[in-house]
Amino acid sequence: MFHAITSAGGRFKTGETLDVHAEGLDVYNTMGDAMGGPGRLGPENRKPRPVESILA
């Protein structure tokens, strides 16, 4: 699946393709947390698994 994002003021790595070996929920929640988003996607009882490799 292709995703395109901006660097969000230097918060995310851009300009390369990364195989982060993570579920989409973890990628989206990592981006939301980095941007100060108000909530999380997925089941409430699901343990958060941040994807450090996409953070700058």
C-alpha atoms as a printed R data frame, in Angstrom:
   type eleno elety resid chain resno      x      y      z
1  ATOM     1    CA   MET     A     1  0.000  0.000  0.000
2  ATOM     2    CA   PHE     A     2  1.343  3.425 -0.942
3  ATOM     3    CA   HIS     A     3  1.260  6.289  1.536
4  ATOM     4    CA   ALA     A     4  2.448  9.820  0.904
5  ATOM     5    CA   ILE     A     5  3.015 12.330  3.703
6  ATOM     6    CA   THR     A     6  4.907 15.539  4.233
7  ATOM     7    CA   SER     A     7  7.735 15.841  6.712
8  ATOM     8    CA   ALA     A     8  5.282 17.573  9.073
9  ATOM     9    CA   GLY     A     9  7.785 20.176 10.147
10 ATOM    10    CA   GLY     A    10 10.602 17.641 10.464
11 ATOM    11    CA   ARG     A    11  8.677 15.028 12.469
12 ATOM    12    CA   PHE     A    12  8.727 12.275  9.811
13 ATOM    13    CA   LYS     A    13 11.279 10.771  7.462
14 ATOM    14    CA   THR     A    14 10.415 11.434  3.827
15 ATOM    15    CA   GLY     A    15 11.992 10.838  0.440
16 ATOM    16    CA   GLU     A    16 12.529  7.114  0.858
17 ATOM    17    CA   THR     A    17 10.616  3.865  0.867
18 ATOM    18    CA   LEU     A    18 10.538  2.080  4.209
19 ATOM    19    CA   ASP     A    19  9.355 -1.429  4.988
20 ATOM    20    CA   VAL     A    20  8.609 -0.898  8.665
21 ATOM    21    CA   HIS     A    21  7.271 -4.404  9.351
22 ATOM    22    CA   ALA     A    22  4.308 -2.973 11.254
23 ATOM    23    CA   GLU     A    23  0.538 -2.946 11.008
24 ATOM    24    CA   GLY     A    24 -1.189  0.046  9.470
25 ATOM    25    CA   LEU     A    25 -2.820  0.906 12.796
26 ATOM    26    CA   ASP     A    26  0.598  1.252 14.376
27 ATOM    27    CA   VAL     A    27  1.853  3.488 11.558
28 ATOM    28    CA   TYR     A    28 -1.208  5.749 11.703
29 ATOM    29    CA   ASN     A    29 -1.190  5.915 15.501
30 ATOM    30    CA   THR     A    30  2.532  6.765 15.529
31 ATOM    31    CA   MET     A    31  1.893  9.621 13.079
32 ATOM    32    CA   GLY     A    32 -1.122 10.803 15.073
33 ATOM    33    CA   ASP     A    33  0.832 10.786 18.324
34 ATOM    34    CA   ALA     A    34  3.713 12.722 16.725
35 ATOM    35    CA   MET     A    35  1.274 15.355 15.488
36 ATOM    36    CA   GLY     A    36 -0.452 15.621 18.876
37 ATOM    37    CA   GLY     A    37 -3.645 13.925 17.717
38 ATOM    38    CA   PRO     A    38 -6.497 13.571 20.197
39 ATOM    39    CA   GLY     A    39 -7.043  9.809 20.053
40 ATOM    40    CA   ARG     A    40 -5.986  6.441 18.736
41 ATOM    41    CA   LEU     A    41 -7.301  4.138 16.024
42 ATOM    42    CA   GLY     A    42 -8.254  0.537 16.746
43 ATOM    43    CA   PRO     A    43 -9.617 -1.328 19.730
44 ATOM    44    CA   GLU     A    44 -9.210  0.373 23.110
45 ATOM    45    CA   ASN     A    45 -7.575 -2.701 24.657
46 ATOM    46    CA   ARG     A    46 -4.956 -3.019 21.871
47 ATOM    47    CA   LYS     A    47 -1.433 -2.392 23.175
48 ATOM    48    CA   PRO     A    48  0.247  0.605 21.449
49 ATOM    49    CA   ARG     A    49  3.217 -0.366 19.258
50 ATOM    50    CA   PRO     A    50  5.007  2.835 18.147
51 ATOM    51    CA   VAL     A    51  6.928  2.625 14.858
52 ATOM    52    CA   GLU     A    52 10.157  4.444 15.710
53 ATOM    53    CA   SER     A    53 11.653  3.982 12.224
54 ATOM    54    CA   ILE     A    54  9.280  6.553 10.665
55 ATOM    55    CA   LEU     A    55 10.104  9.291 13.179
56 ATOM    56    CA   ALA     A    56 12.789 11.816 12.326
